[in-house]
Amino acid sequence: MRAREPQASAHLANHHPSLSFVCFLPPSRNAERSAKKQGKAAKKAARELEEAFKVGLPEPPEPPEPPEPPEPQWREIDKDFWLAYAVDGKGHHDGACEYDVTVPRTDFGDSFLAGGEARWTDVNGGYPETIYRLPDVEPPASGGVRFRLRVCPEGMTGRVAMVGGLQVRARA
């Protein structure tokens, strides 16, 4: 038994003899299907992209922190020693444990850094971790810089002490 052809195709075959069978749907139905297919394809592409980010690609690394600027280097003042005088005039175990030393401006040479820092590393009974601030204004060539050094009672040497190891650097 032969299948019955739709009437639309018979009607078209009469007008267009080259067409034996034509099946058409209303245009609105084709547009709906097309839009539905495009929507499904877009959702699928979004899912695949999301999966690729979850599985295949690692998280972007954190930006590195900027390195700390290097601390200025200490520069040794090239002189063996200076004389430091006891503040109270005694300087022995029963004294104030403080000495004043004046470093002439010429002893610094080119190493004087206005507003910089200084430390003493060779003081009998002294505290080398103590940092002193240099004046903000460079003293005249005939002047100097005075430091007051504290020492522990066991390190005191009398009214006059020899101190050395003066180092300077730019302020950190």
trRosetta pair geometry for C-beta under 8 A, 3 or more apart (Angstrom, degrees):
i j d omega theta_ij theta_ji phi_ij phi_ji
5 9 5.1 -96 169 72 111 124
5 10 5.8 124 103 -50 119 94
5 21 6.6 -123 -137 -113 118 96
6 9 5.0 91 67 5 85 99
6 10 7.4 -154 99 -3 47 86
6 23 7.1 104 21 -106 141 78
7 10 5.5 -55 -150 38 42 111
7 11 6.0 45 152 -23 71 105
8 11 5.6 -55 -149 37 31 114
8 12 6.3 27 154 -15 66 107
8 22 6.9 -98 122 85 98 95
8 24 7.2 -112 138 36 148 96
9 12 5.7 -53 -144 40 34 108
9 13 6.1 41 153 -27 66 104
9 19 7.6 -130 -157 136 81 105
9 20 7.7 21 173 137 115 40
9 21 5.0 3 -156 -140 146 52
9 22 5.0 167 -112 42 85 69
9 23 7.1 -21 -67 -66 119 58
10 13 5.5 -49 -144 32 31 115
10 14 6.8 37 153 -23 60 99
11 14 6.0 -53 -161 26 31 112
11 15 7.1 11 150 -2 63 106
12 15 5.8 -65 -152 46 39 100
12 16 5.5 -20 168 35 80 105
12 19 5.6 -43 131 92 111 136
12 22 5.1 -29 74 32 159 136
13 16 6.7 -72 -119 70 25 67
13 17 6.7 57 -178 -116 64 40
13 19 5.9 -129 -95 90 63 80
13 20 6.3 43 -109 -132 118 32
13 21 7.9 3 -67 -69 116 36
14 17 7.8 7 -149 -75 15 69
16 19 4.5 35 107 17 115 111
19 22 5.3 9 172 -44 132 111
25 29 4.5 -90 154 76 121 131
25 30 5.7 141 83 -48 114 89
26 29 5.0 93 65 2 81 104
26 30 7.6 -155 95 -3 44 86
27 30 5.7 -56 -152 37 41 111
27 31 6.3 39 155 -20 71 107
28 31 5.7 -55 -148 37 33 113
28 32 6.5 37 153 -23 65 104
29 32 5.8 -52 -150 32 31 113
29 33 6.6 29 154 -16 64 105
30 33 5.9 -56 -150 37 32 109
30 34 6.2 32 155 -19 66 110
31 34 5.7 -55 -145 38 30 113
31 35 6.2 29 157 -18 65 107
32 35 6.0 -58 -148 38 28 108
32 36 6.2 28 154 -20 64 109
33 36 5.6 -58 -147 36 30 112
33 37 6.3 30 156 -19 66 106
34 37 5.9 -54 -148 35 29 110
34 38 6.4 27 154 -16 63 107
35 38 5.7 -55 -147 38 32 111
35 39 6.3 35 153 -22 65 106
36 39 5.7 -54 -150 35 30 114
36 40 6.5 29 153 -17 64 105
37 40 5.8 -55 -149 37 31 110
37 41 6.3 31 153 -19 65 107
38 41 5.6 -54 -146 37 31 112
38 42 6.3 32 155 -20 65 106
39 42 5.8 -54 -148 35 29 110
39 43 6.5 28 154 -17 64 106
40 43 5.8 -55 -149 37 31 110
40 44 6.2 32 153 -20 65 108
41 44 5.7 -55 -146 37 30 112
41 45 6.3 31 155 -19 65 106
42 45 5.8 -53 -147 36 31 111
42 46 6.4 31 154 -19 64 106
43 46 5.7 -56 -149 36 31 111
43 47 6.4 32 152 -20 65 105
44 47 5.7 -53 -148 35 31 112
44 48 6.3 31 154 -18 65 106
45 48 5.7 -54 -146 38 31 111
45 49 6.3 33 154 -20 64 107
46 49 5.7 -54 -147 37 30 112
46 50 6.3 32 153 -20 64 107
47 50 5.7 -56 -149 36 30 112
47 51 6.3 30 153 -18 65 106
48 51 5.7 -53 -146 37 31 111
48 52 6.4 36 153 -24 64 103
49 52 5.6 -51 -150 31 31 114
49 53 6.7 28 153 -16 63 103
50 53 5.9 -57 -155 35 32 108
50 54 6.4 28 151 -17 66 108
51 54 5.6 -56 -145 38 34 110
51 55 5.8 3 167 4 71 114
52 55 6.6 -67 -131 51 22 90
52 56 4.9 -30 -164 32 65 123
52 57 6.5 47 145 -7 76 104
53 56 7.4 -37 -73 52 13 82
53 57 5.4 -39 -131 48 47 118
71 172 5.4 -6 -145 -122 88 121
72 169 4.3 146 115 174 113 112
72 170 4.3 -158 -117 53 164 88
72 171 7.6 75 16 63 146 16
72 172 5.9 -140 19 -84 97 73
73 169 6.2 -168 90 -118 30 118
74 119 7.2 -50 -127 40 132 113
74 167 4.2 21 179 164 114 131
74 168 7.2 136 -154 66 67 22
74 169 4.9 -72 -97 -50 50 118
75 111 5.1 -152 112 -142 135 122
75 167 6.3 154 71 -160 36 76
75 168 5.5 -29 60 65 93 75
75 169 6.4 143 6 -80 79 65
76 165 7.7 -64 -135 -151 95 50
76 166 7.6 109 -160 83 55 54
76 167 5.4 -38 -95 -101 49 86
77 103 7.6 14 146 -164 167 143
77 107 6.3 52 173 145 126 92
77 108 6.2 -59 -124 -115 121 51
77 109 7.6 161 -143 21 81 100
77 111 6.0 -163 -97 82 77 148
77 166 4.3 -19 36 90 126 104
77 167 6.8 -153 -4 -89 80 31
77 168 6.5 65 -51 -5 102 103
78 109 7.4 9 37 0 103 143
79 82 7.1 55 115 -52 129 86
79 107 5.4 -29 -29 -157 151 110
79 164 7.5 -143 103 -134 72 91
79 166 7.3 8 53 35 100 117
80 164 5.9 -51 157 -115 44 137
81 122 7.8 -95 -101 103 88 124
81 162 4.5 7 177 -177 145 100
81 163 6.3 139 -157 70 85 31
81 164 4.2 -66 -97 -66 69 106
82 101 5.1 97 113 -170 125 122
82 102 7.7 -155 177 68 133 41
82 103 5.9 -73 -94 -93 161 79
82 107 7.7 41 -81 -154 119 172
82 162 7.5 148 70 -155 33 57
82 163 5.6 -30 62 67 83 86
82 164 7.0 148 11 -84 70 57
82 166 7.4 39 -3 -33 125 129
83 101 7.0 174 95 -124 36 91
83 160 5.6 -18 -167 -167 105 108
83 161 7.5 141 -158 73 55 39
83 162 6.4 -38 -100 -100 57 58
83 163 7.8 122 -130 21 11 82
84 99 3.8 58 150 151 117 128
84 100 6.5 166 -161 78 77 29
84 101 3.9 -51 -98 -67 86 102
84 123 7.7 26 -2 -131 158 109
84 149 6.0 -34 -148 34 152 129
84 160 7.0 144 74 -160 49 54
84 161 4.7 -24 63 65 103 90
84 162 7.5 164 15 -102 87 9
84 163 4.7 47 -22 -7 125 124
85 91 7.7 -106 179 -66 45 138
85 99 6.3 150 70 -159 26 82
85 100 5.6 -24 61 60 83 85
85 101 7.5 147 12 -80 64 53
85 159 6.6 -5 -153 161 71 76
85 160 5.8 -22 -103 -102 63 72
86 89 5.9 -171 94 -53 107 5
86 90 5.9 -120 140 63 152 40
86 91 2.8 -117 -75 -63 143 104
86 95 5.7 -53 -164 -171 130 158
86 96 7.5 134 -177 43 90 92
86 98 7.4 102 -157 83 58 54
86 99 5.7 -48 -93 -102 41 76
86 156 7.8 57 -102 -158 115 110
86 158 7.3 -113 -36 131 130 40
86 159 4.8 -95 14 -141 120 49
86 160 7.3 -93 -12 -59 85 35
86 161 7.7 93 -57 -10 77 98
87 95 7.9 138 54 169 77 113
87 96 5.4 -63 68 68 113 136
87 98 4.3 0 1 94 134 103
87 99 6.6 -139 -28 -98 80 22
87 100 5.8 101 -84 -23 79 98
87 148 7.0 37 -74 -141 129 105
88 91 7.1 177 60 -45 84 55
88 95 5.0 179 57 -156 127 94
88 96 4.4 132 -25 -4 125 112
88 98 7.5 94 -14 54 89 91
89 159 6.4 -6 -175 -126 43 109
90 94 6.4 -65 146 83 149 82
90 95 3.9 -173 85 -88 105 106
90 96 7.7 117 50 1 105 75
90 159 6.8 -114 164 -86 10 81
91 95 4.9 17 -66 -18 12 172
91 99 6.9 56 -120 -88 111 95
91 156 5.8 -179 170 -175 66 110
91 157 7.0 -29 152 71 114 50
91 158 5.0 44 104 141 119 25
91 159 4.4 163 26 -92 135 32
91 160 7.3 124 82 -18 176 28
91 161 7.1 -163 -169 -31 134 101
92 95 5.4 118 45 -18 46 107
92 156 6.1 138 -151 122 22 127
92 158 6.0 15 -78 -106 79 47
92 159 7.9 -23 -39 -47 78 62
93 153 5.2 62 -142 -175 73 103
93 156 6.1 173 -75 58 45 130
95 98 7.9 -132 137 31 104 61
95 156 6.3 167 48 -158 117 156
97 150 6.0 38 130 -159 97 73
97 151 5.4 -140 -171 67 83 67
97 152 6.9 -11 -150 -141 130 11
97 153 5.9 -70 -89 -74 120 62
97 156 6.1 -102 -113 -69 65 123
98 148 5.7 0 -173 -179 112 98
98 149 6.9 154 -156 79 59 46
98 150 5.6 -29 -99 -98 77 63
98 151 7.6 170 -89 18 28 75
99 148 7.3 160 80 -157 39 52
99 149 4.8 -18 62 61 92 99
99 151 6.7 28 -1 -7 109 116
99 161 5.6 -62 -112 35 162 121
99 163 7.3 162 104 -40 142 136
100 146 6.0 -7 -169 -170 102 106
100 147 7.2 157 -152 81 53 46
100 148 5.6 -25 -96 -101 72 69
100 149 7.7 174 -86 17 21 77
101 146 7.2 160 84 -151 39 58
101 147 5.3 -13 61 59 88 95
101 149 6.3 24 3 -8 111 118
101 163 5.6 -85 -74 48 158 138
102 144 4.6 80 170 109 95 140
102 145 7.1 161 -154 78 60 34
102 146 4.8 -27 -98 -96 80 78
102 147 7.8 174 -86 18 33 67
103 107 5.3 -107 -180 65 90 136
103 108 7.0 89 136 -50 118 90
103 144 5.5 174 83 -170 39 106
103 145 5.2 -16 58 59 95 87
103 146 7.9 177 17 -85 67 29
103 147 7.1 31 -7 -4 106 109
103 166 6.5 98 -99 -114 152 168
104 107 4.9 105 66 -9 81 101
104 143 7.8 157 -147 111 60 30
104 144 4.4 -66 -103 -93 35 112
105 108 6.0 -50 -168 23 44 112
105 112 6.8 -1 -157 -70 76 156
105 138 7.4 91 -143 175 124 85
105 139 4.9 -142 -78 83 124 102
105 140 6.7 -157 -2 97 164 34
105 141 5.4 -138 88 -134 132 31
105 142 7.4 16 30 40 123 15
105 143 5.5 57 -28 74 123 67
105 144 5.6 -132 -30 -94 67 47
105 145 7.2 103 -82 -19 66 85
106 109 7.3 39 175 -68 46 52
106 141 6.2 56 -65 -167 90 80
107 144 7.9 36 21 -127 110 101
108 111 5.2 -133 179 71 75 82
108 112 3.8 62 139 -59 146 94
108 145 7.7 59 -48 7 131 126
108 168 7.2 33 -140 -13 104 156
109 112 7.4 167 67 -15 38 85
111 168 5.5 131 153 55 103 129
112 116 8.0 175 175 30 45 128
112 134 7.1 169 -163 -170 76 148
112 138 6.0 96 128 -128 133 103
112 168 7.1 -51 -115 158 33 174
113 116 3.2 50 97 -25 113 145
113 134 6.2 116 78 54 69 155
113 168 5.7 163 19 154 106 120
113 169 7.0 -41 36 138 156 16
113 170 5.3 -122 -178 -87 152 60
113 171 8.0 -169 130 -21 123 70
114 134 6.6 -136 -135 117 26 115
114 135 6.7 -45 -142 97 75 67
114 136 5.8 55 170 -177 96 31
114 137 6.2 19 -145 -113 126 11
114 138 4.9 -80 -74 -54 115 79
115 133 7.6 -23 -159 -175 41 95
115 134 6.4 -31 22 80 8 91
115 135 7.6 -47 -61 118 46 31
115 136 4.6 42 -75 -116 90 65
115 171 5.9 -61 138 -21 85 128
116 133 7.9 169 96 -155 31 56
116 134 4.7 16 60 30 71 129
116 168 5.6 67 114 -180 135 98
116 169 6.0 -171 -177 93 116 36
116 170 5.1 -83 -116 -116 106 31
116 171 5.5 -146 -127 -39 43 70
117 131 5.1 -16 -168 -174 122 108
117 132 6.8 137 -163 73 65 46
117 133 6.2 -42 -105 -104 65 49
117 134 6.6 -131 -74 -5 13 91
117 168 6.9 158 86 -153 47 59
117 169 5.5 -15 61 62 95 82
117 170 7.6 29 17 116 86 15
117 171 5.6 115 -28 -99 97 60
117 172 7.1 -19 -1 -5 145 85
118 131 7.4 136 67 -164 37 60
118 132 4.6 -31 68 68 91 101
118 133 7.7 170 21 -93 83 3
118 134 5.6 96 -22 -59 108 94
118 145 7.8 125 -8 125 162 146
118 147 7.2 -104 98 -90 133 134
118 166 6.4 -12 -170 -166 112 89
118 167 6.8 157 -154 82 61 47
118 168 4.9 -24 -97 -97 81 76
119 128 6.3 71 164 -172 116 64
119 129 7.7 -40 -145 -156 134 10
119 130 6.5 151 -132 83 89 57
119 131 5.5 -46 -75 -106 102 57
119 132 6.7 160 -82 15 45 83
119 166 7.7 161 83 -148 38 46
119 167 5.4 -15 59 59 84 96
120 123 4.9 45 132 -29 126 119
120 126 5.9 -54 101 150 117 158
120 128 6.6 -118 92 -114 56 64
120 130 7.5 -5 37 69 88 102
120 132 7.9 41 -16 -3 89 124
120 147 7.2 143 -41 136 124 157
120 149 6.2 -21 31 -110 158 126
120 163 5.9 -19 -161 175 137 118
120 164 7.7 127 -160 90 90 22
120 165 5.7 94 -173 84 55 93
120 166 5.9 -22 -102 -92 70 61
120 167 7.9 172 -88 18 23 76
121 128 4.8 51 -121 -131 56 122
121 164 7.8 -47 68 108 72 65
121 165 3.3 -114 61 158 82 135
121 166 7.9 -156 15 -59 80 16
121 167 6.3 41 -17 -7 115 117
122 126 8.0 63 115 41 16 133
122 163 6.7 144 96 -171 73 55
122 164 4.0 -21 79 76 128 83
122 165 3.2 132 3 -14 92 122
123 126 2.7 46 86 -15 118 145
123 127 7.9 -31 69 21 125 39
123 128 7.4 169 30 -71 95 73
123 149 5.7 -142 -142 -178 159 145
123 151 6.4 -130 142 -90 113 109
123 155 7.5 71 133 157 78 139
123 161 7.4 62 -155 134 82 133
123 163 4.7 4 -102 -130 87 102
123 164 7.8 176 -65 37 57 47
123 165 7.3 -115 -27 48 68 116
124 151 7.1 28 94 -143 60 140
124 155 4.7 175 135 -169 70 96
124 157 5.9 63 78 -43 141 122
124 161 6.5 -136 42 -162 109 123
124 162 8.0 60 -6 65 113 71
124 163 7.9 -120 10 -95 73 69
125 151 4.0 67 108 -175 105 108
125 152 4.7 -129 -172 48 99 78
125 153 7.7 -136 -165 60 144 15
125 154 5.8 178 -111 84 121 67
125 155 1.0 -161 -47 45 139 169
125 156 6.2 -69 65 -37 163 44
125 157 7.9 -179 15 -32 125 86
126 130 7.6 -99 169 25 94 124
126 149 5.8 -38 -121 180 118 118
126 150 7.4 119 -138 84 69 49
126 151 5.1 -54 -82 -100 57 86
126 155 6.6 -147 -28 136 48 157
126 163 7.2 77 -45 -128 149 111
127 130 4.6 77 98 -21 104 109
127 150 6.4 1 12 80 119 94
127 151 7.6 -168 -14 -106 78 43
127 152 7.9 105 -54 -34 91 89
128 165 7.6 -42 -117 122 111 141
130 149 7.9 144 79 -135 149 68
130 150 7.1 142 -73 41 164 99
132 147 5.5 -26 -129 -127 170 109
133 171 7.8 25 -130 -97 89 112
134 145 6.5 -32 -138 -138 80 153
134 168 6.7 38 -50 -137 139 116
135 138 7.4 154 88 -89 107 21
135 139 6.5 84 49 -45 148 89
135 145 6.4 -147 -5 -115 106 105
139 143 3.7 -117 165 92 117 126
139 144 6.3 -97 103 5 160 6
139 145 6.2 -164 -5 -61 139 75
140 143 4.6 92 54 -1 76 108
149 163 6.5 166 -11 -109 170 159
151 155 4.5 -118 176 86 115 117
151 156 5.7 145 97 -74 128 69
151 161 7.8 98 -28 -33 159 177
152 155 5.0 81 59 9 78 107
152 156 7.8 -128 93 -29 42 80
153 156 5.9 -35 -154 -1 39 116
156 161 7.5 -104 -156 -68 50 134
157 160 7.6 -58 100 90 103 43
157 161 4.5 116 49 -103 120 96
157 162 8.0 -44 79 19 162 67
158 161 7.0 152 56 -65 70 76
169 172 7.4 26 116 -50 123 86
